[in-house]
Amino acid sequence: MVMGDLVDEVEVAVLGGGPGGYSAAFRCAELGLETVVIDAAQRLGGACLFEGCIPSKALLHVAAVLSEVERAKEFGVDFGEPRISLDPLRKWKQERVVGKLARGLTAVAKAKGVEVIGGHGVFEDSSTLRIEAGETLRKVRFKHAIVATGSRPSGLPGLTLQSERVMDSTAALELPDIPARLLVIGGGYIGLELGTVYATLGSRVTLVEMTDGLLPGVDRDLVQPLQRRVDKIFAAIHLGTKVAALRETGAQIEADLEGRETERFDRVLVAVGRRAQSDGIGLEVTRVRLTERGRFVQVDERCRTEDPRIYAVGDVTGEPMLAHRAMRQGKVAAEAVAGRLAAFDNVAIPAVVFTDPEIAWCGLSEAQAKGQGLTVKVAKFQWAASGRAATLGRSDGLTKLVADAASGRVLGVGIVGPGAGELIAEASLAVETAALVEDVAVTIHAHPTLSESLMEAAEHLLAPEA
Ligand code: NAD
């Protein structure tokens, strides 16, 4: 090892340059704190930009275009069979989407005076980070550190086959080819999103989910319309099924699915969750504590760990592992480091599954509210009654509103249908600001739009018979 620059002294060192890390760093800089970000990839964006949210949404947009083209036949427009050229598609995703956003983040960092240091950062003690980059070593001494090291895909416990045909989400997003037969293990966010991409591009997708339903934990009323759609576009969905073994046989992977016959696939996507990256960064030499379950960094509502100098944000601090939660925490941590009053006390963290139809929810689901002993009123507005949905040929959606029966306060909203990910923003605002059902009902919503569905659901709850 060669000692690089002299030891740097900074006010804030942010470990990890994903959405949590860069949001924290940018806010620190805005608050006048001298800030560096340490990231092994020497760039800002993290898993979200380079191997997660952004590239997957680019590919899901392509899938949506293909589905729309297919649906257009219903109203007499036939574009013929689509021809997909993988090279231009990969190039567009990589350069025009990911590359452009990455350059944008670099420019923002420069404008705000945030230095990005390339290398793997490890705590030496509660005020020093050692940064290893190849043969060079650099040290940063900090007043405060913000850990934003994110998460990585979990492997399949017990199945150790190493093969380039067995992909995690990062590899699948590279779009190595369009396999004739793809096995997707896991019916959560990633399995459904990337399964949709590959199925729409032409793969025969078999999905295996260990629990008895897709998207475990999500309201079944929202999952049903998606289930009907994936039943059509996937070759098979096996619920309550585990993969007992995977073997490489020539150019294929043989999979033993519990209780079923052995099947062969050209590729396998493993999407069985993500785990916190709290290991390998020297936290054990600090006072930072990890939770027993999940090995998450324990933080309070100000994103402080047990070590007074060290804060943590994002996936490394627990569920839900969503970029927008990390970004909000990043800003809270920065404010807290600067001595301002700020807390991560949000009640609504919207979640969006970018499938077709999309599923989005925020606040409490009906089951969660009842589980908390609350007496609730629930309205379900079927999009079959929406003018806008009819014009889009998409009457398969549903908007579900959960309100506190006594106070009329909006507790939660679930939406399934195209654009649900955009529509949920209004619901998040309603839940976060403790809006009443009446507030939503009397707010004028543009006609004809899908946003009216929330107003309709609210009106339904106010009707005397509700
Ligand atoms: P997930 O937790 O959403 O789903 C994993 C699924 O795999 C679950 O349904 C689980 O029951 C199943 N499973 C677990 N072990 C299995 C096994 N051995 N065999 C079969 N099924 C098994 O996890 P994910 O899809 O890998 O995504 C990871 C995380 O990334 C998500 O929880 C989410 O936080 C984040 N993410 C978010 C988005 C988004 O916001 N749109 C998209 C992708 C990922």
Boltz pocket constraint, residues with backbone or C-beta under 6 A from the ligand:
constraints:
  - pocket:
      binder: B
      contacts: [[A, 156], [A, 157], [A, 185], [A, 186], [A, 187], [A, 188], [A, 189], [A, 190], [A, 191], [A, 193], [A, 208], [A, 209], [A, 210], [A, 211], [A, 213], [A, 214], [A, 215], [A, 216], [A, 241], [A, 242], [A, 243], [A, 270], [A, 271], [A, 272], [A, 273], [A, 274], [A, 320], [A, 321], [A, 322], [A, 351], [A, 352], [A, 353], [A, 354]]
      max_distance: 6.0
